[in-house]
Amino acid sequence: MSPAIRGVDRENIELAFDRCVCYPMETVKLYVRIRFETPGQKLLCIHLPKNTQPEYVHMEDVDDNYLSVYSYEYDGRLLVIPVGKYLSAGASSEIEISLRLHTIPMNHYLSFCAWMSSDIPERKGSFFAEPAGSRSINLTVKASAEYLRYLPELYSYDDFMNRFLMFFESFWKPVNQQISQVENYFDPDLAPETFLPWLASWVGMAIDDSFPKDRIRMLIRNAIPFHHGRGTANSLKLFLEMYSGGSVEIRERKAQNMVLGSSVTLGDGLALGRENKPNTVVVDMTVPSSELERTGFTREKYAMKIREFIRDIVPAHTVFSLSCNFE
């Protein structure tokens, strides 16, 4: 193996496909995420096996017209991208490669490989060998339609019927996968982000675009204890802390000021001190300043949003006041 194609730490490169199983003549997308940490290793090398044809290469935040991609024949195809030209040390980026699969006579596993290098690799011999420290991923290509097993055996030798059924399998496979994994859509930790608002509506959580997705998942996960204590100080504190990521202190006032006179009667309806009013809640919040950057709100708009949440949670007859500090 040539020293020029020795790889670096494999953790700098991650590979993924938009699907794991496909059929001949379909288009698949290979995603390569890199973390550029070694200035000496400025070339990203990607080896594509035989029976694959790259259609386009796109790099995140780089105009396609200015992206340099060098292609070489080497037991398939070797793509070389000078990522050091576009990234500074410590930066990350993602490369998307669209691939067309050629006809394969039998079920096959295609292996794709990526690594960083300082020079264009020397192509020695007829067969490609993965460099040390490289990252690889396999793609399963089905040469025959699985639906053939539901037909009489004579159709298994019919190439037209095989390709005809492949078309339907390719179309229905994502739908079948969704059906087989439908229970994951009701798990707040596994549900797709686009599904979260609808899932939150099932448990009565009023959310909007100002909620981070991880906090929406947390709110849905804690929906049962929240609703068990809805209208109480504990549920209000739980909700506000999960939304803001800050600290919340709540003081409830259930009595009125004690005033000496003939009408004074000792009991739960009287309290010492000032500003005691029945059915009053005082909320003191300390919120990280990063919340303003995350939401794009001003201090006044953020406090207004918090007031909307408090009004929705506390009992209708309750009067509340809010103090919202940022630090």
C-alpha positions, -999 to +999 in steps of 0.1 A: +000+000+000+013+034-009+021+058+020+001+084+001-032+067+008-028+061+045-059+073+062-063+094+094-086+089+124-118+073+111-139+094+135-133+124+113-155+108+086-191+096+087-210+079+058-247+073+053-272+065+025-307+078+020-318+041+020-301+008+028-317-014+001-323-005-035-328-019-070-308-017-103-312+016-123-323+035-092-307+066-079-293+067-043-276+094-024-244+089-005-237+115+023-201+120+036-197+142+067-162+152+075-145+171+103-114+188+089-089+188+118-055+179+101-043+207+078-018+183+062-045+159+050-064+182+026-079+157+001-111+137+007-109+105-013-141+085-020-140+051-037-171+041-056-174+004-066-182-009-101-218-007-113-222+028-099-222+060-119-219+094-100-244+120-114-235+150-093-215+160-063-226+188-039-207+202-009-225+221+018-221+259+016-201+256-017-215+266-050-215+236-074-199+257-101-168+263-079-165+228-065-135+209-078-140+171-081-113+149-097-124+115-110-101+084-117-108+049-129-096+024-102-115-008-098-146+013-100-142+051-096-121+072-073-133+107-065-109+132-050-122+165-035-097+191-022-117+200+010-087+219+024-095+245-003-130+252+012-126+244+049-105+258+077-091+237+105-118+224+129-146+231+104-172+204+094-191+199+062-213+174+043-208+162+008-238+147-011-232+123-040-260+112-063-253+077-077-270+057-105-269+019-100-263-003-130-279-037-137-265-065-115-273-101-123-277-112-086-282-098-052-251-079-043-235-058-016-216-027-028-189-013-005-181+024-005-150+039+012-138+074+022-106+087+038-085+118+041-051+120+023-023+145+016-017+134-020-037+119-048-036+081-041-013+059-063-035+033-081-014+001-079-028-032-091-062-042-104-081-043-071-088-016-046-079-022-010-093+000+018-066+022+033-060+020+071-082+044+091-108+047+063-145+047+068-167+023+048-204+015+043-223-012+024-253-009+002-276-038-006-288-041-043-316-065-050-314-081-085-347-098-083-381-086-070-392-100-037-428-100-050-419-129-074-423-154-045-461-147-046-464-157-082-460-191-099-424-203-104-425-198-142-426-160-137-393-161-118-375-166-152-394-137-168-370-107-169-399-083-178-420-094-149-390-091-126-384-055-136-421-047-136-425-058-100-393-040-090-410-008-099-438-014-075-414-026-047-393+005-051-424+027-048-441+008-019-410+000+002-408+033+020-446+030+028-442-005+041-413+006+063-434+033+078-462+009+085-438-017+101-424+010+123-456+029+130-452+025+168-421+047+167-442+076+156-459+076+190-426+076+210-416+112+218-379+102+216-382+085+182-409+104+164-398+126+134-396+163+141-424+171+117-447+147+136-440+163+171-466+192+169-494+167+161-482+143+188-482+172+213-518+180+204-527+145+215-516+152+250-529+188+251-496+205+249-499+240+233-466+245+214-454+267+187-422+274+166-404+289+196-401+255+212-368+236+206-374+201+193-356+184+223-378+203+248-410+194+229-399+157+233-394+163+270-428+180+274-446+151+257-426+126+278-438+144+310-474+150+298-489+126+323-474+141+355-480+176+341-517+170+336-521+152+369-511+184+386-523+209+360-533+242+376-509+237+405-476+255+412-456+223+406-470+218+371-465+255+362-429+253+374-423+221+355-436+236+322-417+269+325-384+253+333-387+229+304-396+257+280-369+282+292-341+260+304-338+284+334-349+284+370-384+293+383-396+303+417-434+304+424-451+320+454-488+314+460-508+338+481-541+324+494-550+350+520-555+387+525-536+413+546-545+412+583-561+445+594-569+450+631-605+456+638-638+441+648-640+421+616-607+403+621-611+365+624-581+342+628-579+315+602-565+306+567-580+337+552-556+361+569-518+366+564-492+389+580-473+413+558-482+434+528-494+428+493-513+397+503-542+391+479-563+359+477-558+337+446-526+355+435-494+338+421-460+355+418-436+340+393-399+348+394-378+335+365-341+335+357-336+327+320-303+322+301-296+351+277-290+325+250-328+321+249-332+355+233-307+344+206-325+311+201-359+325+197-350+359+182-373+376+207-368+408+225-369+407+263-405+422+262-417+397+236-402+367+255-419+378+288-451+382+268-448+346+256-442+334+292-474+353+303-494+335+276-482+301+290-489+311+326-524+323+317-531+290+299-520+269+329-532+287+361-569+285+371-591+311+354-599+330+386-561+334+395-543+367+392-505+364+385-475+386+382-442+378+364-406+388+369-384+376+341-346+382+345-320+373+319-284+364+327 
